[in-house]
Amino acid sequence: MIGHDVDRVDGRIKVTGAAPYAADTKIPGVTYGYLVTSTVGRGQITGMDTAAALASPGVLAVYTPFNPLKLFAYVQEQNDERLPPLQDKEIRFFGQAIGFVVAETWEQARDAAGLITTTYQQQPPITEFPGRTLQKFDEVEEVVGAQTLGDITFTASYTTPFQHHCAMEPHATVATWNNDHLTVYTVSQGALLVQRRLSETLGVDPVKIHVLSPHVGGGFGGKWGNWAQVPLACAASRALGRPVKAVLTREQVFAMAGHRPMTRQTISMTCTADGKLTSIVNDGVTSRGLGGNWSESVANWTLTTYASPNIRVTKTIMPLNLGAATVMRAPGEANGSFALESAMDELAEQLGIDPVEMRLRNYATLVPNTGKPWSSKHLDECYRRGAEEFGWSRRAKQVRATVDGDWLVGTGMATATYGASRGQASIKVRLYPNGTASVSGTAADLGTGQYTVFAILAADELGIPVARVRPELGDSTSPAAANAGGSNSTCTNGPAVQVAARSVQTELITLAVTNPRSPFHGKDPASIVYRDGSVSSGGLTMSFGTLLTTCDVGGVEAIGTSPRLVDPEHGYRSFGAHFCEVRVHRLTGEPRVTRWLSVCDAGTIVNTKAARSQIQGAVVMGIGQALLEATEVDASARFTNANLASYLVPVHADVPRIDVRFLDHPDPLVSGLGAKGIGELGIVGVAGAIANAVHHATGVRVRDLPITLDKLLG
């Protein structure tokens, strides 16, 4: 079934509401925690009056920095808060967790939280780039080749705003203890991420922490980290001897569960008269929320995209009084590509060169910043096939040349690339007497289709229908598989599934020749053949289910491990090209994306149905980045539109039919499976393509996202 359209194996339980999410967890005697958050953006807490809250009906405990739960400092940096909550009185951002109320019901906890009075010694928060510079450094040394620069020069600056992940499922955690063993049901992009973090801050051996996160209602990077409700629920449950459930409100998710940072890039390029780049300089500035440690390498996309003998990128980090910035779909690359893809079109227009031709003239046959060969690259085929199928040759050469009634019509394109890799992963496959199999690992499925990938690959190796394979994800007691992030799930976990499925066949043959009940008992293992779910030898064929039943065993299993890819000789990336049509109303300035084609080179595609959906979803997210999404911050450092009514994301009316094509070029250097990542590839370049189409339609070049109608009028 590899390379075909396969329905999601978890689809039915999701659409019928049977899939268990963290907040659905029901435990007898559960109590409810509600987070109290700061109402200033910077300063010190000088006092908290909790008397009324403690006297409120149903309240069991109120924890504050004056009465904290014991949490140890985090040891390893992770893409979440740099300090556990309630351990000091410093306020770093508006909405920071400063208290935790536990009561018999959620309503009682919420109402009691509203009775707490907090006093502060305030300082003016820093919320904009003119604040002090924390650090500035070159991401890499200059890539130096020919020193003679071209006669044509171009310089421009591009900005992107704060954005939020806006997954449908809010962050939730349910914790319960059995003596010194903790079981925690939570939202996470990897069960081991939670286990490791809790081990640090609770001071508990990780083997005593059981994390369950079987279904996750979207993540986009925002559920990679462990936010404040996770350690607070676990520590409060231990202190009270009762299970505790904590679910963040939507506004709390915005404030404390991460965001895409604000960025500015200044790009300077030189080239020859025929469009060959001779230098690229990208000076990137990115914000870092003082609630965390992470920052985005926004300019780095410039290092690996186009051929140039001289490339330099820099990174300036600006600390702001906001919650932690964190990874958000294609971190660095979604923002970085907007600037470079816009600049490439602007330079092409300055030279009178077609945008596709401009990219082909600067096609990087080697990795630009290292000179290494690519493991595989067919981006030129993406350009040519996309241009042909989109009808690019019919594109008007002049801007504002195509009008359809009251709509100005333009087309644009952009490059998409994203890093590819393969980490280490272990997977267990088990065969059962009823003829079914299970495949398990600590991996996560955020709606990305990882359950189905596991089932397809195991079924393919075992030679049985996909329906007879039961994938099991999100359990920390399973073998250590790859977390869901970095477009790394399938390319890392997939080879491990294949190894485990082959290994379990060996275990089955061993059972066949050693079990006295087996009709193959005593035979040479080399004479036993496994094929299509059955073992055969000497004219006798028996399904594995029948063999296990005959041998009177409950099953056989094997754990397979696929090692990390270590190859310093090649560059690994997935590639693609986006083509789009945008219409802008000549009277209102309203922009609408009306046609879309993406052509992708991402190695082996395991499930074309899910992969197509992944690219389509990423393009939808990119449409939001380009036209709608921006989180606003006021003078108090509060996110003012921290809800799904005021933070605009694309809806059905904003999204055209999105046509997605995949090239069939497996990458054997990545793995025997040949799959490369696609989850984040699809958003890279989308905003640039739309900005280029808007310019082609209107003649207006917007360099500051989002492209709203006010920027297109006048």
Rosetta blueprint (number, residue, H / E / L):
1 M L
2 I L
3 G L
4 H E
5 D L
6 V L
7 D L
8 R L
9 V L
10 D L
11 G H
12 R H
13 I H
14 K H
15 V H
16 T L
17 G L
18 A L
19 A L
20 P L
21 Y L
22 A H
23 A H
24 D H
25 T L
26 K L
27 I L
28 P L
29 G L
30 V L
31 T E
32 Y E
33 G E
34 Y E
35 L E
36 V E
37 T E
38 S L
39 T L
40 V L
41 G L
42 R L
43 G E
44 Q E
45 I E
46 T E
47 G E
48 M E
49 D E
50 T L
51 A H
52 A H
53 A H
54 L H
55 A L
56 S L
57 P L
58 G L
59 V E
60 L E
61 A E
62 V E
63 Y E
64 T E
65 P L
66 F L
67 N E
68 P L
69 L L
70 K L
71 L L
72 F L
73 A L
74 Y L
75 V L
76 Q L
77 E L
78 Q L
79 N L
80 D L
81 E E
82 R L
83 L L
84 P L
85 P L
86 L L
87 Q L
88 D L
89 K L
90 E E
91 I E
92 R L
93 F L
94 F L
95 G L
96 Q L
97 A E
98 I E
99 G E
100 F E
101 V E
102 V E
103 A E
104 E L
105 T L
106 W H
107 E H
108 Q H
109 A H
110 R H
111 D H
112 A H
113 A H
114 G L
115 L L
116 I L
117 T E
118 T E
119 T E
120 Y E
121 Q E
122 Q E
123 Q L
124 P L
125 P L
126 I L
127 T L
128 E L
129 F L
130 P L
131 G L
132 R L
133 T L
134 L L
135 Q E
136 K E
137 F E
138 D E
139 E L
140 V L
141 E L
142 E L
143 V E
144 V L
145 G L
146 A L
147 Q L
148 T L
149 L L
150 G L
151 D L
152 I E
153 T E
154 F E
155 T E
156 A E
157 S E
158 Y E
159 T E
160 T E
161 P L
162 F L
163 Q E
164 H L
165 H L
166 C L
167 A L
168 M L
169 E L
170 P L
171 H L
172 A E
173 T E
174 V E
175 A E
176 T E
177 W E
178 N E
179 N L
180 D L
181 H E
182 L E
183 T E
184 V E
185 Y E
186 T E
187 V L
188 S L
189 Q L
190 G L
191 A H
192 L H
193 L H
194 V H
195 Q H
196 R H
197 R H
198 L H
199 S H
200 E H
201 T H
202 L H
203 G L
204 V L
205 D L
206 P H
207 V H
208 K H
209 I E
210 H E
211 V E
212 L E
213 S L
214 P L
215 H L
216 V L
217 G L
218 G L
219 G L
220 F L
221 G L
222 G L
223 K L
224 W L
225 G L
226 N L
227 W L
228 A L
229 Q H
230 V H
231 P H
232 L H
233 A H
234 C H
235 A H
236 A H
237 S H
238 R H
239 A H
240 L H
241 G L
242 R L
243 P L
244 V E
245 K E
246 A E
247 V E
248 L L
249 T L
250 R H
251 E H
252 Q H
253 V H
254 F H
255 A H
256 M H
257 A L
258 G L
259 H E
260 R E
261 P L
262 M L
263 T E
264 R E
265 Q E
266 T E
267 I E
268 S E
269 M E
270 T E
271 C E
272 T L
273 A L
274 D L
275 G L
276 K L
277 L E
278 T E
279 S E
280 I E
281 V E
282 N E
283 D E
284 G E
285 V E
286 T E
287 S E
288 R E
289 G E
290 L L
291 G L
292 G E
293 N L
294 W L
295 S L
296 E L
297 S L
298 V L
299 A L
300 N H
301 W H
302 T H
303 L H
304 T L
305 T L
306 Y E
307 A L
308 S L
309 P L
310 N L
311 I E
312 R E
313 V E
314 T E
315 K E
316 T E
317 I E
318 M E
319 P E
320 L E
321 N L
322 L L
323 G L
324 A L
325 A E
326 T L
327 V L
328 M L
329 R L
330 A L
331 P L
332 G L
333 E H
334 A H
335 N H
336 G H
337 S H
338 F H
339 A H
340 L H
341 E H
342 S H
343 A H
344 M H
345 D H
346 E H
347 L H
348 A H
349 E H
350 Q H
351 L H
352 G L
353 I L
354 D L
355 P H
356 V H
357 E H
358 M H
359 R H
360 L H
361 R H
362 N L
363 Y E
364 A L
365 T L
366 L E
367 V L
368 P L
369 N L
370 T L
371 G L
372 K L
373 P E
374 W E
375 S L
376 S L
377 K L
378 H L
379 L H
380 D H
381 E H
382 C H
383 Y H
384 R H
385 R H
386 G H
387 A H
388 E H
389 E H
390 F H
391 G L
392 W H
393 S H
394 R H
395 R L
396 A L
397 K L
398 Q L
399 V L
400 R L
401 A L
402 T E
403 V E
404 D E
405 G L
406 D L
407 W E
408 L E
409 V E
410 G E
411 T E
412 G E
413 M E
414 A E
415 T E
416 A E
417 T E
418 Y E
419 G E
420 A L
421 S L
422 R L
423 G L
424 Q L
425 A E
426 S E
427 I E
428 K E
429 V E
430 R E
431 L E
432 Y L
433 P L
434 N L
435 G L
436 T L
437 A E
438 S E
439 V E
440 S E
441 G L
442 T L
443 A L
444 A L
445 D L
446 L L
447 G L
448 T L
449 G L
450 Q H
451 Y H
452 T H
453 V H
454 F H
455 A H
456 I H
457 L H
458 A H
459 A H
460 D H
461 E H
462 L H
463 G L
464 I L
465 P L
466 V H
467 A H
468 R H
469 V E
470 R E
471 P E
472 E E
473 L L
474 G L
475 D E
476 S L
477 T L
478 S L
479 P L
480 A L
481 A L
482 A L
483 N L
484 A L
485 G L
486 G L
487 S L
488 N L
489 S H
490 T H
491 C H
492 T H
493 N H
494 G H
495 P H
496 A H
497 V H
498 Q H
499 V H
500 A H
501 A H
502 R H
503 S H
504 V H
505 Q H
506 T H
507 E H
508 L H
509 I H
510 T H
511 L H
512 A H
513 V H
514 T H
515 N L
516 P L
517 R L
518 S L
519 P L
520 F L
521 H L
522 G L
523 K L
524 D L
525 P H
526 A H
527 S H
528 I L
529 V E
530 Y E
531 R E
532 D L
533 G L
534 S E
535 V E
536 S E
537 S E
538 G L
539 G L
540 L E
541 T E
542 M E
543 S E
544 F H
545 G H
546 T H
547 L H
548 L H
549 T H
550 T H
551 C H
552 D L
553 V L
554 G L
555 G L
556 V E
557 E E
558 A E
559 I E
560 G E
561 T E
562 S E
563 P L
564 R L
565 L L
566 V L
567 D L
568 P L
569 E L
570 H L
571 G E
572 Y L
573 R E
574 S E
575 F E
576 G E
577 A E
578 H E
579 F E
580 C E
581 E E
582 V E
583 R E
584 V E
585 H E
586 R L
587 L L
588 T L
589 G L
590 E L
591 P E
592 R E
593 V E
594 T E
595 R E
596 W E
597 L E
598 S E
599 V E
600 C E
601 D E
602 A L
603 G E
604 T L
605 I L
606 V L
607 N E
608 T H
609 K H
610 A H
611 A H
612 R H
613 S H
614 Q H
615 I H
616 Q H
617 G H
618 A H
619 V H
620 V H
621 M H
622 G H
623 I H
624 G H
625 Q H
626 A H
627 L H
628 L L
629 E L
630 A L
631 T L
632 E L
633 V E
634 D L
635 A L
636 S L
637 A L
638 R L
639 F E
640 T L
641 N L
642 A L
643 N L
644 L L
645 A L
646 S L
647 Y L
648 L L
649 V L
650 P L
651 V L
652 H H
653 A H
654 D H
655 V L
656 P L
657 R L
658 I E
659 D E
660 V E
661 R E
662 F E
663 L L
664 D L
665 H L
666 P L
667 D L
668 P L
669 L L
670 V L
671 S L
672 G L
673 L L
674 G L
675 A E
676 K L
677 G L
678 I L
679 G L
680 E L
681 L H
682 G H
683 I H
684 V L
685 G L
686 V H
687 A H
688 G H
689 A H
690 I H
691 A H
692 N H
693 A H
694 V H
695 H H
696 H H
697 A H
698 T H
699 G L
700 V L
701 R L
702 V L
703 R L
704 D E
705 L L
706 P L
707 I L
708 T L
709 L H
710 D H
711 K H
712 L L
713 L L
714 G L
